[in-house]
Amino acid sequence: MSATYFPDVKGPIAYEGTDSKNPLSFKHYDANAVVMGKTMKEHLRFAGCYWHSMRGAGADPFGPGTRIMPWEDGSEMEAAENTMHAMFEFLSKLTLPYWCFHDRDIAPEAKTLTQTNKNLDQIVALAKKKQDETGIELLWGTTNAFSNPRFMSGASTSPSADVFAHAAAQVKKAMECTQELGGSGYVFWGGREGYETLLNTDLKREMDHLGLFLNLAVDYKKKIGFKGPFWIEPKPKEPTKHQYDFDAGSCHAFLQKYGLMEHFGLNIEANHATLAGHTFHHEIKYCVDNGLLGSIDANAGDLLLGWDTDQFPMNLYDTALVMYEVLRNGGFTQGGGLNFDAKVRRQSTDPIDLVYAHIGGMDAFARGLKIAAKMHEDGAFAKVVKDRYSSFDSGIGADIESGKADFESLAAHAEKTNIERVPSGRQELLENMLNDYL
């Protein structure tokens, strides 16, 4: 099929540098530019998401969609095929090397699971053909086990065993599709895995069911020989008031409790971090420090709104500090990348707006990468942190960290030193230094 859904974009978006006035060009993202020994393309591993880009109609909690896209004509299956063609035209013109999907994004749900899976097989075959034609790869797949009314009380945490079974069937099929398309990993997003009130909830039983479900998924992964990692995407609230995958820390504890650490990392989303009361930087750093960084959903939230607004990432503080941690991690060592789980605003109604938005997000992370690389090369912040904790590098501090100290020896040391003042943290100076890099 000829590329006709984005006619305003005549060819692949090119890097033209900061002096360019062309809105359909990259000012900072130069895919082949080498930063700290790797190209920008290798560092950033950009992906486009199917749901917001192709299926997002502009709806919000107060109104229906505002966009009618040209690929939505025809029967459900004709529209699904058109949408897949549009997606790969979009990815190719933006030079995005990867894509991501939910099962129900790419193929319509039918009256029976059997027919639904046939629909999915048909569209997956087309996706594989498009991947072969373009060289674009699947970053990860997942399942939508939250939109259908059957999942109103959760999927693996539903009080209905029949719903638990249906969720398992969906994940089974979505894993098979992800494997068929060569996905780097597979994401579990528990959109409704939580509760509204404890008056009708067996909290322990629900969490045990979730742990059991994920262990069953590991068993099936081994059975079919899927080599990619599993990633949980933490989300604190919206739509469910109390969600079991609240943030990186709670997911970490959950994985340890249910014996899943060997098989799971985390897929961190910026907007979910802020909904949990954290910064994007905090969640990424927690993952890096605990060996959990799998992949990243690159977006942003509006701190004045209390829901998941999924805006495009434009804040250079966020992109620089996140890429600083990714570089400290040695890159996306689990095979993840930066997926633009972001949607254009409700008033942005044309296909070209999707292109402008992704150009901005890609440039923002390219700038963040360059800033982060300079911060690493200079080593100024690393030195500040090292010096601040230097009292643990020798003497009583070294005894504490090595386990040699006990309360008696610590009390004796305290009597001798009688410390009354701790050196300044110099926060204002450090924030000034960060501004200098930006």
C-alpha positions as CSV (number, residue, x, y, z in Angstrom):
1,M,0.0,0.0,0.0
2,S,1.3,3.4,-0.9
3,A,2.1,5.8,1.9
4,T,-0.8,8.2,1.9
5,Y,-1.9,8.8,5.5
6,F,0.8,11.4,6.2
7,P,1.0,13.2,2.8
8,D,2.5,16.4,4.4
9,V,5.6,14.4,5.3
10,K,7.3,13.7,1.9
11,G,10.1,11.5,3.2
12,P,11.9,10.4,6.4
13,I,12.4,13.3,8.9
14,A,16.0,14.3,8.8
15,Y,18.4,15.9,11.2
16,E,19.0,19.5,10.1
17,G,20.6,21.0,13.2
18,T,19.7,23.9,15.5
19,D,19.7,26.5,12.8
20,S,17.0,24.9,10.8
21,K,13.5,26.5,10.7
22,N,11.9,23.5,9.1
23,P,9.3,22.1,11.6
24,L,9.5,18.7,9.9
25,S,13.2,18.2,10.9
26,F,15.2,17.2,13.9
27,K,17.2,20.0,15.6
28,H,19.0,17.7,18.1
29,Y,18.3,14.0,17.3
30,D,21.0,12.9,14.9
31,A,20.5,9.1,14.9
32,N,24.1,8.4,13.8
33,A,25.9,10.9,16.0
34,V,28.1,9.1,18.5
35,V,27.7,9.9,22.2
36,M,29.9,8.1,24.8
37,G,30.8,5.4,22.3
38,K,27.3,4.7,20.9
39,T,25.0,6.3,18.4
40,M,22.0,8.3,19.6
41,K,19.8,5.6,17.9
42,E,21.5,2.9,20.0
43,H,21.3,4.9,23.3
44,L,17.7,6.1,22.9
45,R,15.9,3.1,21.3
46,F,12.9,5.2,20.4
47,A,9.5,3.5,19.9
48,G,6.1,4.6,18.8
49,C,3.0,3.3,20.6
50,Y,0.0,2.0,18.7
51,W,-2.7,3.0,21.2
52,H,-2.3,6.8,21.5
53,S,-0.8,7.4,18.1
54,M,-3.2,5.3,15.9
55,R,-6.2,4.7,18.1
56,G,-6.3,7.8,20.4
57,A,-9.3,9.9,19.4
58,G,-8.8,12.7,21.8
59,A,-11.3,11.7,24.5
60,D,-10.9,12.8,28.1
61,P,-12.9,12.2,31.3
62,F,-15.4,14.9,30.2
63,G,-16.0,14.2,26.5
64,P,-15.7,11.9,23.6
65,G,-13.0,12.0,20.9
66,T,-12.3,15.0,18.7
67,R,-10.3,13.3,15.9
68,I,-11.4,11.2,13.0
69,M,-8.3,9.7,11.3
70,P,-8.2,8.7,7.7
71,W,-7.3,5.1,8.4
72,E,-10.5,4.4,10.3
73,D,-12.8,3.8,7.3
74,G,-14.4,0.5,6.4
75,S,-15.3,-2.6,8.4
76,E,-13.6,-3.3,11.7
77,M,-11.0,-5.6,10.1
78,E,-10.5,-3.2,7.1
79,A,-9.9,-0.4,9.5
80,A,-7.5,-2.6,11.5
81,E,-5.5,-3.3,8.4
82,N,-5.5,0.3,7.3
83,T,-4.3,1.4,10.7
84,M,-1.4,-1.0,10.6
85,H,-0.4,0.4,7.2
86,A,-0.7,3.9,8.7
87,M,1.4,2.9,11.7
88,F,4.3,1.7,9.6
89,E,4.2,4.8,7.4
90,F,4.2,6.9,10.5
91,L,7.1,5.0,12.1
92,S,9.1,5.0,8.8
93,K,8.7,8.8,8.2
94,L,9.7,9.5,11.8
95,T,12.7,7.0,11.6
96,L,11.4,5.3,14.8
97,P,13.2,2.0,15.0
98,Y,10.6,0.2,17.3
99,W,6.9,0.1,18.0
100,C,4.7,-1.3,20.9
101,F,1.1,-2.5,21.0
102,H,-1.7,-3.8,23.2
103,D,-3.6,-6.8,21.7
104,R,-6.9,-5.0,21.5
105,D,-5.3,-2.0,19.8
106,I,-4.3,-3.8,16.7
107,A,-7.3,-6.1,16.2
108,P,-11.0,-5.8,17.2
109,E,-12.5,-8.0,19.9
110,A,-15.2,-10.4,18.5
111,K,-18.1,-12.1,20.3
112,T,-16.0,-15.2,21.0
113,L,-12.4,-15.6,22.1
114,T,-11.8,-17.9,19.2
115,Q,-12.8,-15.3,16.6
116,T,-10.9,-12.6,18.5
117,N,-7.7,-14.6,18.2
118,K,-8.4,-15.2,14.5
119,N,-8.6,-11.4,14.1
120,L,-5.4,-11.0,16.0
121,D,-3.6,-13.6,13.9
122,Q,-4.6,-11.8,10.7
123,I,-3.3,-8.5,11.8
124,V,-0.1,-9.9,13.4
125,A,0.7,-11.5,10.0
126,L,0.3,-8.1,8.4
127,A,2.5,-6.5,11.1
128,K,5.2,-9.1,10.5
129,K,5.1,-8.3,6.8
130,K,5.4,-4.6,7.5
131,Q,8.3,-5.2,9.8
132,D,10.1,-7.3,7.2
133,E,9.5,-4.5,4.6
134,T,10.7,-1.7,6.8
135,G,13.3,-3.2,9.2
136,I,11.3,-1.7,12.1
137,E,11.2,-4.0,15.2
138,L,8.8,-4.7,18.0
139,L,10.0,-3.3,21.4
140,W,7.3,-5.0,23.4
141,G,3.8,-6.2,23.4
142,T,1.1,-6.4,26.1
143,T,-2.6,-7.2,26.6
144,N,-5.5,-4.9,27.3
145,A,-7.1,-6.6,30.3
146,F,-8.8,-3.5,31.7
147,S,-11.2,-2.0,29.1
148,N,-13.7,-4.7,28.6
149,P,-16.5,-4.6,31.3
150,R,-15.5,-8.2,32.4
151,F,-12.4,-6.6,33.9
152,M,-14.3,-4.0,36.0
153,S,-13.0,-5.7,39.2
154,G,-9.6,-6.5,37.9
155,A,-8.1,-9.3,35.7
156,S,-5.9,-11.6,37.7
157,T,-7.2,-10.0,40.9
158,S,-10.9,-10.3,40.0
159,P,-13.2,-12.2,42.4
160,S,-14.3,-14.2,39.4
161,A,-12.3,-17.3,38.5
162,D,-13.8,-17.1,35.0
163,V,-12.3,-13.6,34.6
164,F,-8.9,-14.9,35.9
165,A,-9.0,-17.6,33.2
166,H,-10.0,-15.2,30.5
167,A,-7.1,-12.9,31.4
168,A,-4.8,-15.8,31.2
169,A,-6.0,-16.7,27.8
170,Q,-5.5,-13.1,26.6
171,V,-1.9,-13.0,28.0
172,K,-1.1,-16.4,26.5
173,K,-2.1,-15.2,23.1
174,A,-0.5,-11.8,23.4
175,M,2.8,-13.4,24.5
176,E,2.6,-15.7,21.4
177,C,2.0,-12.7,19.2
178,T,4.9,-10.8,20.8
179,Q,7.2,-13.8,20.2
180,E,6.0,-14.1,16.6
181,L,6.9,-10.5,16.0
182,G,10.3,-10.8,17.7
183,G,9.5,-8.5,20.6
184,S,12.4,-7.5,22.9
185,G,10.2,-7.9,26.0
186,Y,6.6,-8.2,27.3
187,V,4.8,-5.8,29.6
188,F,2.2,-6.4,32.3
189,W,0.1,-3.3,32.9
190,G,-2.5,-4.0,35.6
191,G,-4.9,-1.2,34.8
192,R,-7.5,-2.4,37.3
193,E,-5.4,-4.7,39.5
194,G,-6.5,-3.1,42.8
195,Y,-9.6,-2.3,44.8
196,E,-12.1,0.5,45.5
197,T,-13.1,-0.6,49.0
198,L,-11.9,-3.1,51.5
199,L,-15.5,-3.8,52.6
200,N,-15.8,-6.3,49.7
201,T,-12.1,-7.1,49.1
202,D,-9.9,-10.0,50.3
203,L,-6.7,-8.1,49.9
204,K,-4.3,-11.0,50.6
205,R,-6.2,-13.3,48.3
206,E,-6.1,-10.9,45.4
207,M,-2.4,-10.2,45.8
208,D,-1.7,-14.0,46.0
209,H,-3.7,-14.4,42.8
210,L,-1.7,-11.7,41.1
211,G,1.6,-13.4,42.2
212,L,0.2,-16.8,41.0
213,F,-0.8,-15.3,37.7
214,L,2.6,-13.9,37.0
215,N,4.3,-17.2,37.9
216,L,2.0,-19.0,35.5
217,A,3.1,-16.5,32.8
218,V,6.7,-17.3,33.6
219,D,5.9,-21.0,33.2
220,Y,4.4,-20.4,29.8
221,K,7.2,-18.2,28.8
222,K,9.6,-21.1,29.4
223,K,7.3,-23.5,27.6
224,I,7.2,-21.5,24.4
225,G,10.8,-20.5,24.6
226,F,10.2,-16.7,24.7
227,K,13.6,-15.2,25.4
228,G,12.7,-11.6,26.3
229,P,12.3,-10.3,29.8
230,F,9.0,-9.5,31.5
231,W,8.3,-6.0,32.7
232,I,5.7,-4.7,35.1
233,E,4.5,-1.1,34.6
234,P,3.8,0.6,38.0
235,K,0.8,2.8,38.2
236,P,-0.6,4.2,41.5
237,K,-4.2,5.1,40.7
238,E,-6.7,6.1,38.0
239,P,-8.8,4.2,37.3
240,T,-8.5,2.1,40.5
241,K,-8.2,3.9,43.8
242,H,-5.7,1.4,45.4
243,Q,-3.6,-0.4,42.8
244,Y,-1.2,-3.1,43.8
245,D,1.5,-1.9,41.4
246,F,1.7,1.5,43.0
247,D,5.3,2.5,42.3
248,A,8.7,0.9,41.7
249,G,9.3,0.3,45.4
250,S,6.0,-1.6,45.9
251,C,6.6,-3.6,42.7
252,H,10.0,-4.5,43.9
253,A,8.7,-5.8,47.2
254,F,5.9,-7.7,45.4
255,L,8.4,-9.4,43.0
256,Q,10.6,-10.5,46.0
257,K,7.6,-11.9,47.9
258,Y,6.4,-14.0,45.0
259,G,9.8,-15.2,43.8
260,L,9.7,-13.3,40.5
261,M,12.9,-11.2,40.6
262,E,14.7,-13.5,38.2
263,H,12.2,-12.9,35.5
264,F,10.9,-9.3,35.9
265,G,12.1,-5.8,35.6
266,L,10.0,-2.6,35.4
267,N,8.7,-0.4,32.6
268,I,8.6,3.0,34.2
269,E,6.2,5.8,33.0
270,A,6.8,9.4,33.8
271,N,3.2,10.3,34.3
272,H,2.7,7.3,36.6
273,A,5.7,8.4,38.7
274,T,4.2,11.8,39.3
275,L,0.8,10.4,40.1
276,A,2.5,8.3,42.8
277,G,4.0,11.5,44.3
278,H,7.5,10.8,42.9
279,T,9.6,12.5,40.2
280,F,10.4,10.6,37.0
281,H,14.1,10.8,38.0
282,H,13.3,9.1,41.4
283,E,11.6,6.1,39.8
284,I,14.3,5.6,37.2
285,K,17.1,5.9,39.8
286,Y,15.3,3.4,42.1
287,C,15.2,0.9,39.2
288,V,18.9,1.5,38.3
289,D,20.0,1.1,41.9
290,N,18.1,-2.2,42.3
291,G,18.7,-3.8,38.9
292,L,15.1,-3.3,37.8
293,L,15.4,-0.9,34.8
294,G,13.7,-2.6,31.9
295,S,12.1,0.0,29.6
296,I,10.7,3.5,29.8
297,D,7.4,5.0,28.7
298,A,8.5,8.5,27.7
299,N,5.7,11.0,28.5
300,A,4.8,13.7,31.1
301,G,1.8,14.5,33.3
302,D,0.2,17.8,34.2
303,L,0.8,18.4,37.9
304,L,-2.4,20.5,38.0
305,L,-4.5,17.6,36.9
306,G,-5.2,14.4,38.8
307,W,-5.3,11.9,36.0
308,D,-3.0,10.3,33.4
309,T,-2.7,13.1,30.8
310,D,0.1,11.3,28.9
311,Q,1.6,14.5,27.4
312,F,4.7,14.5,25.2
313,P,8.0,14.9,27.2
314,M,9.4,18.4,26.7
315,N,11.0,19.1,30.1
316,L,14.8,19.1,29.7
317,Y,15.3,18.6,33.4
318,D,13.4,15.3,33.1
319,T,15.1,14.1,30.0
320,A,18.6,15.0,31.2
321,L,18.2,13.5,34.6
322,V,16.6,10.3,33.3
323,M,19.3,9.8,30.6
324,Y,21.9,10.5,33.3
325,E,20.6,7.4,35.2
326,V,20.2,5.3,32.0
327,L,23.9,6.0,31.2
328,R,24.8,5.2,34.8
329,N,23.0,1.9,34.2
330,G,25.1,1.1,31.1
331,G,22.1,1.7,28.9
332,F,18.9,-0.4,28.4
333,T,20.6,-3.6,29.5
334,Q,17.3,-5.6,29.5
335,G,16.5,-4.7,25.9
336,G,14.0,-1.9,26.6
337,G,13.9,1.6,25.1
338,L,12.0,4.9,25.2
339,N,8.4,4.3,24.1
340,F,6.4,7.4,23.4
341,D,3.3,6.5,25.5
342,A,2.0,10.0,24.8
343,K,-0.9,11.5,23.0
344,V,-1.4,14.8,21.3
345,R,-3.8,17.2,23.0
346,R,-7.5,17.2,22.5
347,Q,-7.4,20.3,20.3
348,S,-4.7,18.8,18.0
349,T,-6.9,17.0,15.5
350,D,-4.8,16.4,12.3
351,P,-2.4,13.5,11.6
352,I,0.5,15.9,11.1
353,D,0.1,16.9,14.8
354,L,1.3,13.4,15.7
355,V,4.5,14.0,13.7
356,Y,5.2,17.4,15.3
357,A,4.7,15.9,18.7
358,H,7.1,13.0,18.2
359,I,9.7,15.3,16.7
360,G,9.6,17.4,19.8
361,G,9.8,14.4,22.1
362,M,12.7,12.9,20.2
363,D,14.6,16.2,20.2
364,A,13.9,16.6,23.9
365,F,15.5,13.3,24.8
366,A,18.3,13.8,22.3
367,R,19.1,17.0,24.2
368,G,18.8,15.2,27.5
369,L,21.2,12.6,26.3
370,K,23.8,15.2,25.3
371,I,23.4,17.0,28.6
372,A,23.6,13.7,30.6
373,A,26.7,12.6,28.7
374,K,28.5,15.9,29.6
375,M,27.5,15.5,33.2
376,H,29.0,12.0,33.2
377,E,32.1,13.1,31.5
378,D,32.7,15.9,33.9
379,G,31.9,13.8,36.9
380,A,31.1,16.8,39.0
381,F,27.8,15.4,40.5
382,A,29.3,12.0,41.0
383,K,32.2,13.6,43.0
384,V,29.8,15.6,45.1
385,V,27.9,12.4,46.1
386,K,31.1,10.4,46.7
387,D,32.5,13.1,48.9
388,R,29.3,13.5,50.8
389,Y,29.4,9.9,51.9
390,S,33.2,9.6,52.3
391,S,32.9,9.1,56.1
392,F,31.7,5.5,55.3
393,D,34.9,4.8,53.2
394,S,37.2,4.3,56.2
395,G,37.2,4.1,60.0
396,I,33.9,3.6,61.8
397,G,31.9,4.2,58.6
398,A,33.7,1.3,56.9
399,D,33.1,-0.8,60.0
400,I,29.3,0.0,59.7
401,E,29.0,-1.0,56.1
402,S,31.1,-4.1,56.4
403,G,29.0,-5.3,59.4
404,K,31.9,-5.1,61.9
405,A,30.3,-2.4,64.0
406,D,27.8,-3.2,66.8
407,F,25.8,-0.9,69.1
408,E,28.6,-1.0,71.8
409,S,31.3,0.1,69.4
410,L,29.0,2.7,67.8
411,A,28.1,4.1,71.2
412,A,31.8,4.3,72.2
413,H,32.5,6.2,68.9
414,A,29.6,8.6,69.5
415,E,30.8,9.4,73.0
416,K,34.2,10.2,71.6
417,T,33.1,12.4,68.7
418,N,29.9,13.9,70.1
419,I,29.1,15.2,66.7
420,E,26.9,18.3,66.6
421,R,27.1,19.5,63.0
422,V,26.8,17.8,59.6
423,P,28.4,19.4,56.5
424,S,26.1,21.4,54.2
425,G,24.4,19.5,51.4
426,R,24.9,22.5,49.0
427,Q,21.5,21.9,47.3
428,E,21.3,25.4,45.8
429,L,24.8,25.2,44.4
430,L,24.1,21.9,42.8
431,E,20.9,23.2,41.2
432,N,22.9,26.1,39.8
433,M,25.4,23.6,38.4
434,L,22.6,21.6,36.8
435,N,21.2,24.8,35.2
436,D,24.7,25.5,33.8
437,Y,24.5,22.1,31.9
438,L,21.1,23.0,30.5
